[in-house]
Amino acid sequence: MSVKDGDGTTSQDGKAYELQIYPRLSLETASCCILRVTKEATAASVIRDAAETLGLDTRKLYVLAEVKECGGEEWVLESTDLPVHRVLLWPRKAQEQHSQKEGFYFLLQERNHDGSIRYVHLPTVGNEQESKRLVARGFLPPQQEDLEDLCNLPVLNEDSILDNLRIRFQKKKIYTYAGSILIAINPFKFLPIYNPKYVKMYENHQLGKLEPHIFAIADVTYYAMLRKHINQCIVISGESGSGKTQSTNFLIHCLTALSQKGYASGVERTILGAGPVLEAFGNAKTANNNNSSRFGKFIQVNYLESGVVRGAVVEKYLLEKSRLVSREKNERNYHVFYYLLVGASEEERREFRLLQPEEYFYLKQENFMIEDADDLRHDFERLQQAMEMVGFLPATKRQIFSVLSAILYLGNVTYSQKSSGREEGLDVGPPEVLSTLSDLLKVKEEPLVEALTKRKTVTVNDKLILPYSHSEAITARDSMAKSLYSALFDWIVLRINHALLNKKDMEESVSCLSIGVLDIFGFEDFETNSFEQFCINYANEQLQYYFNQHIFKLEQEEYQAEGITWHNIDYTDNVGCIHLISKKPTGLLYLLDEESNFPHATDKTLLAKFKQQHQQNHYFVPTPVMEPAFVILHFAGKVKYQIKDFREKNTDHMRPDIVALLRSSDRAYVRQLIGMDPGAMFRWGIIRASIRALAAFNEAGRRWAAKTAGVVRPNSRVPLGELQRSNVPIERMYRHAPMLDFSFDHSEERPLEAFEDIFASCESKKDMHAQIINSIKDLQLDGEDPRKLLQSWGRLRFPRHVLQKNKNPKTRQLIPKNLLDTRSLKYVVGLHDRTTKSLLHLHKKKRPPSISAQFQTSLSKLLETLGKAEPFFIRCLRSNCLRRCK
Ligand SMILES: Nc1ncnc2c1ncn2[C@@H]1O[C@H](COP(=O)(O)OP(=O)(O)OP(=O)(O)O)[C@@H](O)[C@H]1O
């Protein structure tokens, strides 16, 4: 796709876009047709134009499918979907060159009258099966050098297993079974085995009948769920860069495709948008992977009993917060910072007060070089498009970017010892950084400086204010940045879940079936391991235990119960290690919590406690007395953990004085981030959007009136102030909501003609009012009746001619429907807010739960969900670079 300005068809944004459409039909046609369309062109109009251009029989039915070869994805567009919007999510190169070889394109396919798609050229499996049958009957010699299932190896040892995997991998067979477990070796290159033909080929097939494939696992879980009415889960494990996230994407795609028979539903579209948003905020370039997920996730796809997707939920685990303030050389901070800094327009740069990337302390610690500026610019556009797909209004996007900018500025806060002799404490600066910070976060400078330099402690009788030492102040500053970012990430996950929610989920009576996919960080053993690795490896111990239970223990018990002669297989039972870490009351995590709460404790006393309590434990390996570290014998090997900062990291919540500071912000979004009332901002966001739309309606009316009277007024916009003056209830609303930031939203500026279009969609003034009432009826306006507000809006001028002439019954939704309901938002908050609350110190108890306790809670919740489901396992392996698929 390419963008052309000026000539030809133009969209609201003044651009015409080129689409290349490849026919995949039973009859021979031209290899491709090129259309020039606007951003608003629907799939239906594109199909019509393509069929005409290609000279096809227009009585036949066709569908348009978006193909993303690298993800194995093929999404059939609904007639109202907008193809150009999809293209805007593609990588830059694919957008610019838009040929099939870039792996992103549109297909035109034929559709049957029952709605199913007519697939042509399905791969044939007949011959292969025939030859297998001949081999089985002894007519052909067995010619297999490699086996699809490791369980069939005549000799089962490490060498034979690795040989088999290697031979298969060299033949580009990256998948192998070990019983029902799928082993996937990352080929680091695209293999053409993921398009919908393969989804179809594996549909409703018994595992093992066809070549091993990830779609086979998706298919088995889907049909097992429907047949047995039991939830299913797929646990994906493997080291960083082994392909877990890619596998998750293939699975989610297949699981939704199976259910929709080729059509993308609203949920899938939201999932589609959720991916790039989560990726921008939760992924970063690391030494092992240019796009490494720095958080664990569990995506649960919910189904109706009929097998149709009805919603989805994303749960996240342990975002790596430390990356925000420091990381290894050649690694990067979260993608979104670079997207913003390189991709923002001049206007955005001014608004968010952006500097050059190398001017930020939080970004310049690594060997800083941005060679991929064009990609980053494109990724920023893609991110914005994806944010829109999950329902972020332009104003919300701007609030998010302001917070990101504030986080970066925090890193530039510096300290020096107070110069004036007698006064103790620190000077904080530089002044321009502090004033920008105060402006971006909308907090007063004085309390900001206080929070950055002094600790406030409240005791029973007294309030103590103590100045930080230099290193304590740096920790406090970084802690503020980390907490803000992780609150932002939690908020984004929450809003994605809100967009993915199906209202039926709120009704208990609706019976629920689901398939969950767990993509969680693998076992870690670095040169220096700390608290983060300790938590991650503990999660892996728990998952290994779950794996053992299902693969060995339960299976063997079943054999015994059925009286089958069976020699129990020895497996490494890791329950001892789990007890060492988490058994009450002396497990390492409990000792850590104890020492984290004890005011005089240090890392040293913590280590002494560990040693004293567990000296005799087989899983607690002795270390030299002086070494500030301890070693644990994990199922995957010994790992040495440095005790330094364990206590501090375990209690790294948002500090109460920082919470108090942010609560005083004049920016509703910042207050919302720290958990005041997630609903409030959301409601006001919608009202604000409605008011803006109405202001513009009004102006369009004026313009029309002026035009018909032969006068064209140059000033095309009513200042909101004018609106305010003329409408008493609106004025009252301003008073009721002093925190609202009603400054005009420039990024939302659209030509007024666009609003005439909206007028055109309403049959009458009554109709327009009905739409707006409908849009805001769920909102609680602090006792204000929305109808009263509308009465005043009724005084706005409407262009009579448009209202009279237009009889088009199709109405247009001003604000996405699924985002209009605060009840559902509250429901999602209830589901996911536990960790946010803890993080932000909002618990009723005096002390919020420690980070490890929160992690343990979310892990137990996960294990409980997994425990109720039938599991499948995918083990991802990272191929080494010498033997990668050529
Ligand atoms: N099946 C596959 N086909 C083609 N390329 C793949 C496949 N699996 C993985 N890759 C490539 O390998 C890269 C790393 O994979 P991925 O990000 O999924 O790893 P990961 O295990 O999730 O890593 P991390 O734990 O760091 O997030 C991907 O960016 C992709 O380019």
The ligand as an SDF file (V2000), in Angstrom:
LIG
                    3D

 31 33  0  0  0  0  0  0  0  0999 V2000
    7.5500  -20.6720   14.4030 N   0  0  0  0  0  0  0  0  0  0  0  0
    8.2960  -19.6290   14.0730 C   0  0  0  0  0  0  0  0  0  0  0  0
    8.4730  -19.3210   12.7670 N   0  0  0  0  0  0  0  0  0  0  0  0
    9.2370  -18.2810   12.4040 C   0  0  0  0  0  0  0  0  0  0  0  0
    9.8840  -17.4760   13.2560 N   0  0  0  0  0  0  0  0  0  0  0  0
    9.7510  -17.7130   14.5690 C   0  0  0  0  0  0  0  0  0  0  0  0
    8.9450  -18.7910   15.0590 C   0  0  0  0  0  0  0  0  0  0  0  0
    9.0170  -18.7840   16.4070 N   0  0  0  0  0  0  0  0  0  0  0  0
    9.8010  -17.7340   16.7370 C   0  0  0  0  0  0  0  0  0  0  0  0
   10.2360  -17.0880   15.6460 N   0  0  0  0  0  0  0  0  0  0  0  0
   11.1480  -15.9040   15.6050 C   0  0  0  0  0  0  0  0  0  0  0  0
   11.9350  -15.8620   16.7820 O   0  0  0  0  0  0  0  0  0  0  0  0
   11.8200  -14.6090   17.4480 C   0  0  0  0  0  0  0  0  0  0  0  0
   11.7540  -14.8360   18.9570 C   0  0  0  0  0  0  0  0  0  0  0  0
   10.5680  -15.5140   19.2810 O   0  0  0  0  0  0  0  0  0  0  0  0
    9.6280  -15.0940   20.5160 P   0  0  0  0  0  0  0  0  0  0  0  0
    9.6550  -13.6330   20.7210 O   0  0  0  0  0  0  0  0  0  0  0  0
    8.3220  -15.7710   20.3010 O   0  0  0  0  0  0  0  0  0  0  0  0
   10.4430  -15.7760   21.6980 O   0  0  0  0  0  0  0  0  0  0  0  0
   10.0280  -15.8790   23.2450 P   0  0  0  0  0  0  0  0  0  0  0  0
   10.3080  -17.2770   23.6680 O   0  0  0  0  0  0  0  0  0  0  0  0
    8.6430  -15.3920   23.4420 O   0  0  0  0  0  0  0  0  0  0  0  0
   11.0810  -14.8960   23.8690 O   0  0  0  0  0  0  0  0  0  0  0  0
   10.9850  -14.0130   25.2130 P   0  0  0  0  0  0  0  0  0  0  0  0
   10.8740  -14.9590   26.3480 O   0  0  0  0  0  0  0  0  0  0  0  0
   12.2670  -13.2480   25.1810 O   0  0  0  0  0  0  0  0  0  0  0  0
    9.7890  -13.1240   25.0260 O   0  0  0  0  0  0  0  0  0  0  0  0
   10.5310  -13.9940   16.9100 C   0  0  0  0  0  0  0  0  0  0  0  0
   10.6400  -12.6070   16.8490 O   0  0  0  0  0  0  0  0  0  0  0  0
   10.3870  -14.6030   15.5360 C   0  0  0  0  0  0  0  0  0  0  0  0
   11.0590  -13.7960   14.5970 O   0  0  0  0  0  0  0  0  0  0  0  0
  1  2  1  0
  2  3  1  0
  2  7  2  0
  3  4  2  0
  4  5  1  0
  5  6  2  0
  6  7  1  0
  6 10  1  0
  7  8  1  0
  8  9  2  0
  9 10  1  0
 10 11  1  0
 11 12  1  0
 11 30  1  0
 12 13  1  0
 13 14  1  0
 13 28  1  0
 14 15  1  0
 15 16  1  0
 16 17  2  0
 16 18  1  0
 16 19  1  0
 19 20  1  0
 20 21  2  0
 20 22  1  0
 20 23  1  0
 23 24  1  0
 24 25  2  0
 24 26  1  0
 24 27  1  0
 28 29  1  0
 28 30  1  0
 30 31  1  0
M  END
$$$$
